[in-house]
Amino acid sequence: MKTSRIICSECEAILSVHAEACHACGYPVVSRGQPALPDENETNVAPLREYKLMQLAGIAMSCAGFAAVLADALVIASVTVTVGVGTYMTGLLGAWWNSAE
């Protein structure tokens, strides 16, 4: 007798049809075509990671602007620092706005 198997929609592990959650990642198994609802305590980490990367890019640009000050390239320095600070602040605001607190 052959048992039916399904694939986890989150990590693509092979599961039994009778499984309630994935044994590999713990994601709830979708049954009868209905999407599983996320837990209330579960936060979506991907957008927050993008905003952290924006913050790091802003810091890097600001540091490059400060290095341009040392090279007496004041116009480039002012533009780079302004864009860097703006990028950093956008990352902070986006992370705050999308946080689940």
N, C-alpha and C positions, 0 to 999 in steps of 0.2 A: 504494500500500500504506500503510495507516494504522498508525502505531506506537502501542502502548499506553502510557499514562501513569499514574503513581500520584502520590499527594499525600503529602508529608512529614508524618509524625505530629507533629513538633515545631514546624515553622514554616509548614506548609501550602504549601510551594513545589511546583510541578509538576515531577516527575522522570520519567526514563525507567524502564521496568520493569527494565532491566539495571543501573541505578545501584546501587553498593554503599553510598554515603553521599550525603547531600543536598549539592548544590553551593552552597546558600545558607548553611546553618548547620553542616554537617559531621556532622549526626546520622546514625547508621547506619540504613540502610533495613531495615525489618522485612520478612522474607520468609516466605511460606507461613503467615501467621497467628501466627508465633512472635514474641514481643516481643524487641527487641534488648537485650542485657545492657550495662549501663553499664561504662565502663572503671574499673579499680581506682583510677586517679588522679583520676577525676572526682568532685567533691563536689557535693552538693545545696546550692545557694546560697540557695534560697528560705527554708528554715527559719532559716538564720543571719541573713538580712536581717530577719526578723520579730523575732528577739531583739535585734538592733541597734536596731530601732525601740522595743522595750521599754526598752532602756537609755536612749535619748534621752528617752522619755517620763518615765522616772524622774528624770533630771537636770532636766528642765523642771519637774516637780512639786516637787522639792527646792528649786529656785531660787524658785518661787512661795512655798514655805513660808518661806524666808529673807526674802523681801520682806514676808510677813505679820508677821514678827518686827519689822521696822522700823515697821510700822503698829500695833504694840502689840496685835495679835490673836493672843495666845499659844496659845489652844486650837486655832484654825484652823491656826496655824503648826506646832504639834506634830503634828497629824494629817496635814497635807500633807507635812511632811518625812518622817514615818514611812512613809507610803504611797509616797512617791517613792523613798526608799532601798530599800524592799522590792521595788518594781518594778524598780529598777536591778539589784539583786542577783539577782532572778529572771531577768532578761535575761542577766546574766553566767553564771549557772549553766546556763541553757538553751543558750547558745552553746557553753559548755565541754562539756556533755553530748553535744551533737549534732555536735561537730567530728569530723573524720575522722582526727585525728592519733593 
